[in-house]
Amino acid sequence: MIVYSKTKNAFLLDVLSNDIENIMAGHMKQAANRKVAARELESFRNSLSYMDRILQDQEIPGDCGIAIEYHIPQTSKRVDFIISGANESKENVIIVELKQWEKAQLTQKDGLVVTRFQHGEKLTGHPSYQAWSYAAVLQSFNTTIEESDIGLHPCAYLHNYKPDEVITNTFYQYYLDKAPVFLKPDAISLRNFIKRFIKTGDHTGILLRIENGKIRPTKSLADSLRSMIKGNPEFVLLDDQKVVFEHARELARHSHPKNKTVLMVHGGPGTGKSVVAIQLLVRLNQEGFFTQYVTKTSAPRDVYFQKLTGDKTKVELKALFVGSGTFIKAPENALATLIIDEAHRLTKQTGFLKMGDNQIKEIIHAACCSVFFIDEDQRVHIDDYGTAERIEQFGIAAGATVQHLALESQFRCAGSDGYMAWLDNVLQIRRTANDTLIERLDPSFSYDFQVFDNPVELQQAIYAKNKINNKARLVAGYCWDWLSKTNPAAFDIVFPKYNFEMKWNLGDYGGTWIIDPQSVTEVGCIHTAQGLEVDYIGVIIGDDLIVRNGEVLVDPSKRSRMDKSILGWKKLMNEKPEEGRQLLKTIIKNTYRTLMTRGMKGCYVYCTDGETCSYFKSMLHKTL
């Protein structure tokens, strides 16, 4: 969607009226039905006046196209300023990222700087990175640009920024080469940059064609995905995985606005929900159906993106991996297919500000086909809202055909359904016939489950396994404050009796803690592990889950005060004690169930409570 689209001459007249900010506000109201805040009006007034000066050159044709506030489809991103025209026989588009910044701080994070916004300093994208990434996304997903061979030329204009050693630092050279940055004294240079590519006007409706262009993965993206997925054994589909994949693919291919579909895929830990989801994402995009992978938490998105690319600069692929709050204002049926992994983690509204109406409703509204991968026994947060019943209700209300499939074959925990059943029985989530892990199972069973009396021994066992292939990690229940977040010298999980001290995982890894080769010395939690897997998982069970006289109990007061997953539990217990008691029991037990099923080959456990430790040992060999 383009908010404002005129010729250069018409734009210059609008600025000359000394009312460009209100003209923009009117266009915004008409195009997006949105009221413009005072700070945004000021931004329009200032930045567009600077662009007016840049364009006051007779060599820049008066009939070239000017677009302001172009909303990139299927994203919340907006291109500030676009100029369209031609250079001899080549159609060109210049993308200008406008900034009112005056200062920035250098970082050691690829393509990121720190600058001051209204509410303080914030880590944000380097302007050249932003401009280039918008161009890369457009290049990858807008077929008009590919089919018409339209040249995209991104740049950034920081009209208030005096030259320093930060914004043009060689650390950002890759992006500066892709999208040059023009600072306060560089107006003439920016003007010359425009004149290199815009020598004649927009006589072929370039902007209109782009706006109306079909949004789908272009051949280059499909080829890129195909080459990355080829020969990767992690993504070979087996048994019911293949059945679910082919059925979901067929539904997606035949869904359209008059034939909306919702598919729920039910499956426990290790049944391959994420494997099918990623394979489906790849295949549908290869076939030309614009499809996105959606999760509430960032860790699965970050890890699967990293596995697919191995290249953090491929921003066009990042458009495939999005958060569940992305679709608050998405148009109806704007996407072919949305694949929602860990659908049980969806929340009713988005973020601390409770934005939007309802995530399930918004997702179904935005896509012709919605595929929800769900395991209601992995609800681990008080705000987790995704249930099969709710998804079905919203699907029917949207006029969609709702279907259910199940993934039942176990591809984790040594392929043993018995371990999963035993764990549910031990945690007293549900009663099963698997009351012992060893003596009643098949002798060929090879899953390595051990209970340790000493946390240092657990730590060393995981370190040893990790040396094999970087696929072993330590995790814990959130029973310790994250002191190291603000004090790097502090340790978070400390057991003085054993001379044991470790830190929670650093924020530097983002969502890739579970695969970063340097992160084994840190402890993860449910928020960095759910939806992911390793070969061996070491689990520290805190005092929030204890056993007394053979009964598994939970104690929410032992959770860290910094843990948001049961935020408001005391109020809930006062207002609805029975409901609160059951919910807290479910969340805490599900947390450990989820953590203890991250290991494909083994799970090692240490319990801070002695009686609980004895209970787990007894359940290894118990006979009736």
Secondary structure, 3 states (H helix, E strand, C coil): CEEEEEEHHHHHHHHHCCCHHHHHHHHHHHHHCCCCCHHHHHHHHHHHHHHHHHHCCCCCCCCCEEEEEEECCCCCCEEEEEEEEEECCEEEEEEEEEECCCCCEECCCCCEEEEEECCEEEEEECHHHHHHHHHHHHHHHEHHHHHCCCEEEEEEEECCCCCCCCCCCHHHHHHHHHCCEECCCCHHHHHHHHHHHCCECCCCCHHHHHHCCCECCCHHHHHHHHHHHCCCHHHCCCCHHHHHHHHHHHHHHHCECCECEEEEEEECCCCCHHHHHHHHHHHHHHCCCCEEEEECCHHHHHHHHHHHHCCCCCHHHHCCEEECCCCCCCCCCCEEEEEECCHHHCECCECCCCECCCHHHHHHHHEEEEEEEECHHHCCCCCECCCHHHHHHHHHHCCCEEEEEEECCCCCHHHCHHHHHHHHHHCCCCCCCCCCCCCCCCCCCCCEEEEECCHHHHHHHHHHHHHHHCCEEEEECCCCCCHHHCCCCCCCEEEHHHCEEEEECCHHHCCCCCCCCCHHHEEECHHHHCCCCEEEEEEEECCCEEEECCEEEECHHHCCCCCCCCCCHHHHHHHCHHHHHHHHHHHHHHHHHHHCCCEEEEEEEEECCHHHHHHHHHHHHCCC
